[in-house]
C-alpha cells in the first residue's frame, strides 16, 4: 500500500493531532502518540477493550453529533431562498438558533456540516486503539478507508474538512453548557473558530493539507476477516 495513501487516511485525524501536537501526536504513524505504549481512553471515552472501541467507532461515524444538524445543512443548500424562509418559520426558537449557525457556516463546510467532528475523533480513537493493541493496523486502515469514502463524498478540500471539525467542536461544547438561554447559545455558536489550532493545521509542513491532495483514489480494501462479525462498512 502506498505510503502517501496511508498518510492520507491517518490525516483524517489531523485536527486531533493539531490539538495534541505539543504532547507528541503524529499525523502519519499508525500510533497517534508514537512514544506511548498505552493510552487511557476509559475516563474520557469509556473505552477499555476491543469491543467497546469498535462499538464506539461504528456508532459514532454515522450516528454521532452530525445527524442533529445534517438535515439543516442539506436543506439550506437545496432550497430556494423563499422556500428556506418558509421552512424556518416552522421551527422552534431553539432550532432557529441552530439554523443561524448553519447559515453562517455552510459556505466553509458545505453539506457535510459537522461530520468531520465525528470522523476526526473516531480516527483518534482508532489510532490509540492500535497502540493499545485493541485492533490491528490492518483493521484500523480498513475502517479509515470507509471513513475516507464518506469524507470525500461530503467535503471538497482539506480546509472544508478542518472547518467542519471546529464548527462541530463549538456545537458539541454548547451541548455541555448548563446555560440554556438562547441568546447566550446564539453568541457561543457564532464565535470565531479556534483560529490558533486552525493556523497550526494550515502552516504545519507535516499537516496533510500541505503534503497531500484531498482528492485521491480510495482503495477498496478487503474487509478483514476479524471484522466480519460487525455489520458495518
C-alpha positions as CSV (number, residue, x, y, z in Angstrom):
1,X,0.0,0.0,0.0
2,X,1.4,3.4,-1.0
3,X,2.7,5.4,2.0
4,X,1.1,8.6,0.8
5,X,-2.2,6.8,0.8
6,X,-1.7,5.6,4.3
7,X,-0.7,9.1,5.4
8,X,-3.9,10.4,3.8
9,X,-6.0,8.0,5.8
10,X,-4.3,8.9,9.1
11,X,-4.6,12.5,8.1
12,X,-8.4,12.3,8.7
13,X,-7.5,12.6,12.4
14,X,-5.3,15.7,11.7
15,X,-7.5,18.2,13.7
16,X,-6.9,16.0,16.8
17,X,-3.2,15.9,16.1
18,X,-3.1,19.7,15.9
19,X,-4.7,19.8,19.4
20,X,-2.2,17.4,20.8
21,X,1.0,18.2,18.8
22,X,2.7,19.6,21.9
23,X,2.2,16.2,23.6
24,X,3.9,14.3,20.8
25,X,1.0,13.5,18.4
26,X,1.8,12.5,14.9
27,X,0.0,13.0,11.6
28,X,1.4,9.9,9.9
29,X,2.3,7.0,12.2
30,X,-0.2,4.2,13.0
31,X,0.0,5.3,16.6
32,X,-1.4,8.7,17.5
33,X,1.3,9.2,20.2
34,X,4.3,7.2,18.8
35,X,6.2,7.4,22.1
36,X,3.5,5.8,24.2
37,X,2.8,2.1,24.8
38,X,-0.7,2.7,26.1
39,X,-3.3,5.5,26.0
40,X,-6.0,5.5,28.7
41,X,-9.4,6.1,26.9
42,X,-11.6,4.9,29.7
43,X,-12.1,8.1,31.6
44,X,-13.0,10.3,28.6
45,X,-14.5,7.7,26.3
46,X,-15.5,4.7,28.3
47,X,-13.2,2.6,26.1
48,X,-11.2,-0.2,27.8
49,X,-11.4,-3.1,25.3
50,X,-11.6,-4.0,21.7
51,X,-15.3,-4.4,21.8
52,X,-16.0,-1.1,23.4
53,X,-13.7,0.7,20.9
54,X,-15.3,-0.9,17.8
55,X,-18.8,-0.3,19.1
56,X,-18.0,3.4,19.7
57,X,-16.4,3.9,16.3
58,X,-19.1,2.1,14.3
59,X,-21.8,4.0,16.1
60,X,-20.3,7.5,16.0
61,X,-19.1,7.6,12.4
62,X,-22.6,7.7,11.1
63,X,-24.7,8.5,14.2
64,X,-22.6,10.8,16.3
65,X,-23.3,14.5,16.7
66,X,-23.6,15.4,13.0
67,X,-27.1,14.0,12.3
68,X,-28.6,16.6,14.6
69,X,-27.7,19.2,12.1
70,X,-27.4,17.3,8.8
71,X,-31.0,18.0,7.7
72,X,-30.5,21.7,8.1
73,X,-27.2,21.8,6.1
74,X,-28.8,19.6,3.4
75,X,-31.9,21.8,3.0
76,X,-30.1,25.1,3.2
77,X,-28.0,24.1,0.2
78,X,-31.0,23.0,-1.9
79,X,-34.0,25.2,-1.1
80,X,-34.7,28.5,-2.9
81,X,-34.5,31.5,-0.6
82,X,-38.2,31.9,-0.2
83,X,-38.6,28.2,0.5
84,X,-35.9,28.4,3.1
85,X,-37.6,31.4,4.8
86,X,-40.9,29.5,4.9
87,X,-39.2,26.4,6.3
88,X,-37.5,28.4,9.1
89,X,-40.9,29.8,10.2
90,X,-42.0,26.3,11.1
91,X,-39.1,25.8,13.5
92,X,-38.9,26.2,17.3
93,X,-36.8,29.1,18.8
94,X,-34.0,26.6,19.7
95,X,-34.0,25.2,16.1
96,X,-33.8,28.7,14.7
97,X,-30.6,29.4,16.7
98,X,-29.1,26.2,15.1
99,X,-30.3,27.4,11.7
100,X,-28.4,30.7,12.2
101,X,-25.3,28.7,12.8
102,X,-25.9,26.7,9.6
103,X,-26.4,29.8,7.6
104,X,-23.2,31.3,8.9
105,X,-21.0,28.2,8.4
106,X,-22.4,26.4,5.3
107,X,-20.1,28.2,3.0
108,X,-17.0,26.9,4.7
109,X,-18.1,23.3,5.4
110,X,-20.7,22.6,2.8
111,X,-23.5,20.0,3.1
112,X,-21.1,17.9,5.1
113,X,-22.0,20.0,8.1
114,X,-20.1,18.9,11.2
115,X,-19.4,15.3,10.1
116,X,-15.7,15.8,10.3
117,X,-16.1,16.4,14.1
118,X,-17.2,12.7,14.3
119,X,-14.7,11.4,11.7
120,X,-11.6,13.0,13.2
121,X,-12.4,11.9,16.7
122,X,-13.0,8.4,15.6
123,X,-9.7,8.5,13.8
124,X,-8.1,9.5,17.1
125,X,-9.7,6.5,18.8
126,X,-8.7,4.1,16.1
127,X,-5.0,5.1,16.2
128,X,-4.9,4.9,20.0
129,X,-6.7,1.5,19.8
130,X,-3.8,0.3,17.6
131,X,-1.4,1.5,20.3
132,X,-3.3,-0.4,22.9
133,X,-3.5,-3.5,20.7
134,X,-7.3,-3.5,20.8
135,X,-7.2,-3.6,17.0
136,X,-4.6,-4.3,14.4
137,X,-3.2,-1.7,11.9
138,X,-4.8,-3.6,9.1
139,X,-8.2,-3.3,10.8
140,X,-7.7,0.4,11.5
141,X,-6.7,1.1,7.9
142,X,-9.8,-0.7,6.6
143,X,-12.1,1.4,8.9
144,X,-10.2,4.6,7.9
145,X,-10.8,3.8,4.2
146,X,-14.5,3.6,4.9
147,X,-14.4,6.9,6.7
148,X,-12.3,8.3,3.9
149,X,-15.0,7.5,1.3
150,X,-17.6,9.3,3.5
151,X,-15.3,12.3,3.9
152,X,-14.6,12.7,0.2
153,X,-18.4,12.5,-0.5
154,X,-19.2,15.3,1.9
155,X,-16.2,17.6,1.6
156,X,-14.3,19.1,-1.3
157,X,-11.0,20.1,0.4
158,X,-8.9,19.6,3.5
159,X,-9.9,23.1,4.6
160,X,-13.6,22.3,4.4
161,X,-12.9,19.2,6.4
162,X,-10.9,21.0,9.1
163,X,-13.6,23.8,9.3
164,X,-16.3,21.1,9.8
165,X,-14.4,19.7,12.7
166,X,-14.1,23.1,14.5
167,X,-17.7,24.0,13.9
168,X,-18.6,20.7,15.4
169,X,-16.5,21.4,18.4
170,X,-18.4,24.6,19.1
171,X,-21.7,22.8,18.7
172,X,-20.6,20.0,21.0
173,X,-19.4,22.5,23.6
174,X,-22.8,24.2,23.6
175,X,-24.5,20.9,24.4
176,X,-22.4,20.6,27.6
177,X,-23.2,24.1,28.8
178,X,-25.7,24.4,31.6
179,X,-26.9,27.8,30.5
180,X,-29.9,27.2,28.1
181,X,-30.5,30.9,27.4
182,X,-31.0,31.2,23.7
183,X,-29.2,34.5,23.4
184,X,-26.1,33.0,25.1
185,X,-26.3,29.9,23.0
186,X,-26.5,32.1,19.8
187,X,-23.5,34.0,20.9
188,X,-21.5,30.9,21.6
189,X,-22.3,29.2,18.3
190,X,-21.4,32.3,16.4
191,X,-17.9,32.7,17.9
192,X,-14.9,32.6,15.6
193,X,-13.4,29.2,15.0
194,X,-10.5,28.2,17.1
195,X,-8.1,30.0,14.9
196,X,-4.9,29.0,16.7
197,X,-5.4,25.4,16.0
198,X,-6.6,26.0,12.5
199,X,-3.5,28.0,12.0
200,X,-1.4,25.1,13.1
201,X,-3.1,22.8,10.5
202,X,-2.6,25.3,7.7
203,X,1.0,26.3,8.5
204,X,2.5,23.0,9.7
205,X,4.6,21.4,6.9
206,X,3.6,18.0,8.2
207,X,-0.1,18.7,8.0
208,X,-1.9,16.7,5.3
209,X,-3.3,19.8,3.6
210,X,0.3,20.9,2.8
211,X,1.5,17.5,1.7
212,X,-1.3,15.6,0.1
213,X,-4.2,16.3,-2.3
214,X,-7.7,15.9,-0.9
215,X,-9.0,14.1,-4.0
216,X,-7.2,10.7,-4.1
217,X,-8.5,7.3,-5.1
218,X,-9.7,5.5,-2.1
219,X,-8.7,1.9,-2.5
220,X,-11.4,-0.8,-2.0
221,X,-9.6,-2.6,0.8
222,X,-10.8,-6.1,1.7
223,X,-12.7,-6.2,4.9
224,X,-10.5,-8.1,7.5
225,X,-12.0,-11.5,8.5
226,X,-11.7,-10.4,12.1
227,X,-14.3,-7.7,11.5
228,X,-16.8,-9.8,9.7
229,X,-19.0,-10.2,12.8
230,X,-19.6,-6.4,12.7
231,X,-22.4,-5.4,10.2
232,X,-20.7,-2.1,9.2
233,X,-19.0,-0.9,6.1
